[in-house]
Amino acid sequence: MEVKIEDVIIKKRIRKNLGDIQPLMDSMSRFGQLNSIVLNSKMQLIAGNRRLEAASRLGWKYINAIIVDVHNKADLLEMEIEENVQRKDFTADEISDAYKKLSRLRSRSIFSKIFD
């Protein structure tokens, strides 16, 4: 569901430094919002602070959100932790292979446009 960004309540967060938001902003400008933020029914942010900040800086008024019925402080904190910990970055080899494949696909696409 879409919610107004200004209605989202951000309480004390574990992550203190959002890091460089510009690459995420660039991605969201290009592809839109790929993953929803997570809120409880009181509109308190559980997960997605970087996405929310990027959307706000882009001037978006609305953002996609998943609403969960969790109000227990321990459960809220655990969900915030899990959302940030239960990820696995690509290995260096996986990233290298992915960009090689992307380069081949883009080259084919350009070649196809020229000769079609």
N, C-alpha and C positions, 0 to 999 in steps of 0.2 A: 504494500500500500504506500501511497505517497503521503508524506507529512511535510508541514511547513518547517523549514530549517530553524526559523526563529522560535518555534514552539519546543524545540529539543532542549532538555535541561541537562547540562553537563555538571555533574558533581565531581568531587575529588577523584582523580584518576591515578592508576599505578604508573602509567607512562608519563614522565615529566617532560620529555623532549619529543616533539612530533617529528623532528628531523626535517629534511628538505622536502617540502610539499610539492615543489614545482614539477617533478617527474609524474607524480600522481595527478596533478592538475592537467598536465599535457595528455596523459592517458585518458582521463575522464572527458576532456575536450574532444578527443578523437573518437573514442569508443563508447562514451556514456558511462554510466555507473554499472560496473560489472557485478558488484556484490552489494547487497543491502546492508545498511546499518542495523543494529539491533537495539530496540528500546523496550522498556516495560510499559505497562498500561498507563503509568503516570508520566510518560514521555521522557523518562530518564534514560540517558545513553548507557548502554551496556557495552557495546562493541561498535567500532567504526569511527573513532574520533578523527583519524587522519582523513578518511573519506568525507566526513562532515565538514572538516576545515577546508579541504580542497573545493568542495561544492560551494561553500560559502564564499571563498575567494574568487571563484568563477562567476559569482553573482547569481547563482541558482537560488530560487525561492523555495523549491521543493526538492525532496530527496526520497528515494525508495527506502522503506524500512520494514523490518519484521518486528511485530509486537509479540512479546512473550509475557506470560502472567507470572512474573517473579518479583517479589518485593523483599524477601528475606535478604538482609545485607550480606550474609555469608554466601548465599547462592549467587547474588549479583557479582560479588568479587570473584567467585570461582569461575563464572561465565566469562568475565573480562580476562582473567588469567588464561583460561582454556582457549579463547579465541585468538590470543596472541602466541601461545606456546604450541598449540597443536597444528603447526604449519611446518612444512619442510621445503626449504629453498632448493632450487635446482643445484646439482653439482656443477662444477666448472665444465666437465665434459658434456653434461646434458645441455647447458646453455650454449656451448660451442656448437653442438650438433643442431640445436634448434635454429640458431641464426644461419647456419649453413643451409639448412632446409628452406628457411624463409627466403634467403638470397636466391636459391634456385627457383623457388616458386615465383618470386617477383620478376626474375629474368624471363621466365617462360611467359608470364603475363604481358610483359613489355613486348616480347618477341611476337606473341599472338596478336597484340593490338596493331603492330606494324604491318604484319602480313595477312591479316584477315580482311 
